[in-house]
Amino acid sequence: MRSATQTRTGTHVAAEMSRLTGREISKYMLDAYTAESRADHNFPFRYAAAFEQATGSYCLTNLLARYRGCSVLVGDEAVLAEFGRIEKMEADLKKQKVALKRYLEARK
């Protein structure tokens, strides 16, 4: 998987973030947020979702999830996890059904 910086220029990211937020965000603003020499310019968290959308990244979402002790599944990973959850539910229900059937048969 290619990183966002390999696939989109700062100008494209800024334009998409501007569209998503309804606020003017320039490439120069993004550069200032990331420049080591500009320690007084911090990336505003209110732009985090737009940044991820514009770059096609989940880096911030994954970082937050990791700090919270969980993970984020996207696309097919999410579908497969849900499929596995449903299969486990089915197996648990089958066990409960068997136990109930045994209970009822023992009462006869």
N, C-alpha and C positions, 0 to 999 in steps of 0.2 A: 504494500500500500504506500503510495507516495504521500509525502507530507504536504500540508496546505501551502507552505512557502514554495514548494516546487511546482505547484499547479496554478497558483493565482498570484498576480502581482499585488503589491501594496495598493496601487491605484484601484485595481478591481475590488480588492477587499474593502477599501474605504468607500467606494461607490455603493457597494452592496450594503454595507453597514449604514450608510446614509439613507438608503432606500428603506431599510428595515426599521430604523429608529425614527425617521422623520426629522433628523437633525443632520446638519452638515458635518461630516467627518472626512478629513483630508488625509492623504498619504503622509503629509508632514506631521499631522497630529499623531498618527500611528507610529511614525519614526521617533517622535519625541517621547512617546510612552515607553518605547523599548530601548532607547539609547542610554547606555551606562552613564554618559556624561550629563544626562538630564535627570538627575535623581529627584528633582522637584516635580517632575511630571509622572504621575501615577496613572495607570490605566483605570478608568472609571468602571466599577463593577456593573453599573447599569448597562454597559455595552457588551457584557460577556456573552449573552445569548446571541446577539447580532454578530459578534466576532466569530463564534463557533459556526453559525449558519453560513456566514460569508466565506469561511475558510473550509467548510466541510469537515471540521474537526470536532472531537468530543473531549479534547484534552482538559478543559476546565470542568466539565461535567464529571469526567472520570476522577479528576483530582478531588473534587468535593465528595464524590461517592466514597473514594478510598478513605478520606478523613472520617467519614461517617461509618466506616466499617462495612460498606456494601459495594456492589458493582453495578454497572449499567450495561444492559444488553440491548443491542440495536439490530434491527432487520431480522435476518434469518436466525441469529442467535436468540433473539427474544421469542420468536415463533417456536424454535426447538425447545427452549426452556418451558414454555407454556404447554407444549405437547407432552413433555416429560412430567410436568405437574399433573396434567389430566390423567396420564397413564397411571401414576401413583395413586391418584384418587380412585380410579377404577379398581386397582388392585386392593386398596383398603376397603372399598365398598363390597367387593367380592368376598373378602375375609369376614366382614360383618354379616353379610348375607348367609354365609356358611354357618357362622356361629349361631345366628338366630334360628336357622333351620334345624341345627342340632338341638337347640334348646326346646323348640316346639316338638320335635320328634321324641325327645326324652320325656316329655310331659304326657305322652299318649299312654 
